[in-house]
C-alpha cells in the first residue's frame, strides 16, 4: 500500500491507472466475500483507504489547477486548459 507522499509523487496517468486497479481489486474482494472465498477480510479496508488516498490527491490537483486558471483570469493572463 502506497503512502500519501508516494501517491503525490505520481503523475496523473499513473494516478488514474492505480485508481482503476484499486477499484478492480475492491470489486474482486467484494465478490470473493459474497461467495465465501475471501481469506483476508482486512484487505478490503486497506484497498478502500488506498482508493480514498488516490481520490484525495486527484481532487487536490483539480483544485490547484482551477485556482491557477482563476489567478490567470484575474491577472489578465492567457487561459490554458
BELHURA-V251042 format. One record per pair of residues at least 24 apart in sequence whose C-alpha atoms are under 6 Angstrom apart, sorted by sequence separation. I is the first residue (numbers start at 1). GAP is how many residues later the second one is. D is the distance in Angstrom with one decimal. If there is no record, write none. Layout:
# BELHURA-V251042
I_GAP_D, I_GAP_D
This chain:
# BELHURA-V251042
none
